[in-house]
Amino acid sequence: MIALISPAYAEGGAPADAGIFNLVLLAGFVVIFYFLMWRPQAKRAKEHKNLIAALEKGTEVVTGGGVLGKVTKVDDAYVALEVSEGVEMKFQKSSVAAVLPKGTLKSI
């Protein structure tokens, strides 16, 4: 029975076009990474930078920690928020998460 089966020997090597396939696959991953992760994050960072630059006295904001307040003073790196009548707190500008519509804070 073994005489009927011919022995199998190894061929020369890997095909020559495997290198170009790997490069195309790598380029595909880079494109996917750019459109799904890098670009949206850069867009969010740009929007947050514009939000911080537009802060002025009287703007109603919410911080990243959930503190609501009205802007009373704006410095280069800090912003003072009136969180209650007569109570001011100082925050870094980067901690401001969102601007609220006018009239949201009625008690201040």
N, C-alpha and C positions, 0 to 999 in steps of 0.2 A: 504494500500500500504506500509506503514512503517513497518508493521509486516513482510513483505517479505524480508526486507533488514536486514541482521544481523549486529550488532554493531561491529566496528573495534577498537581493543585495541592495545596499543603500545607494541612492543616486548621488549626483555631484554636490549639491548644496541648496541653500535657500534661493528663491527666485530674486532676480535683480531689481524688480519693481517694488519690493517690500519697503524700501526706504522712502519712496515718494508717497506711498500710502500713509506711512506714519507721519510725514510732514503735513499732509492734507488733514489727517485726523487731529493733529495738534492745532492747526490753524482753525479748524472747526470749533474746538473747545475754547480757544481764545475769543472767537466771535460770540459764542454763546455766553461766556463769562462777561464780556463787555456789555451786551444788551440786557442781560438778566440781573446783573449785580452792580457793576461799576457805574453805568449811566444813570439808573434811577437814584442811586445814592448821591451822586454828584448833583443831580437835580434838586433833591431834598436839601442838601447842604446850601445850595445857592438860594433857595427859597427862605431858609432860616436866616441866612446872612442878610437878605433884603428885609426880613421882618425885624431883625435887631436894629438895622440901620434906620428904619422908619419909626422907631419908638420916640414918642414925645410926651410932654406933660398932658395929662388928662386921658391917655389911652388906657383902656381896661384890658388887663392881660391875665393869663394863667401861667404859673411856673411849671416846671417839670415835676415838682413835688405836689402839685395840686393846689397851691396857694393862689387865691384870686385877689386881685387888687388893682388899684388905680395908680398910674405912674405919677409921682410928684416931682422927682428930680432924675435927671439923666446925666451921668458922667461918661468918661471914656470907656471904662470897664464895668461900672456898676449902675444899677437903677434902684431908686427908692420907691417902694410901693406902699400906699396907704391901704392896709388890709381891714381896718376898722376905724371908726371915728377917733382921731387923735393917736392912732397906732401906726407907726411907719416901720417898715422892715427893709433892709438893704440886701439886694441880690446881685449876683453876677448877671451881666446881660445875656450870657449864653444859656442861663437857666430858664429864660422866658420861652415857653413852648408854643403859645398861640395868643393871638389878639382876639379879644371878645368883641361882639357888636356893641355899639354905644347903648347905654341904658341897661346893660345886663346887671350891673351892681347898683341897686337902688338905695341901699342903706348907707353907702359911703358918701 
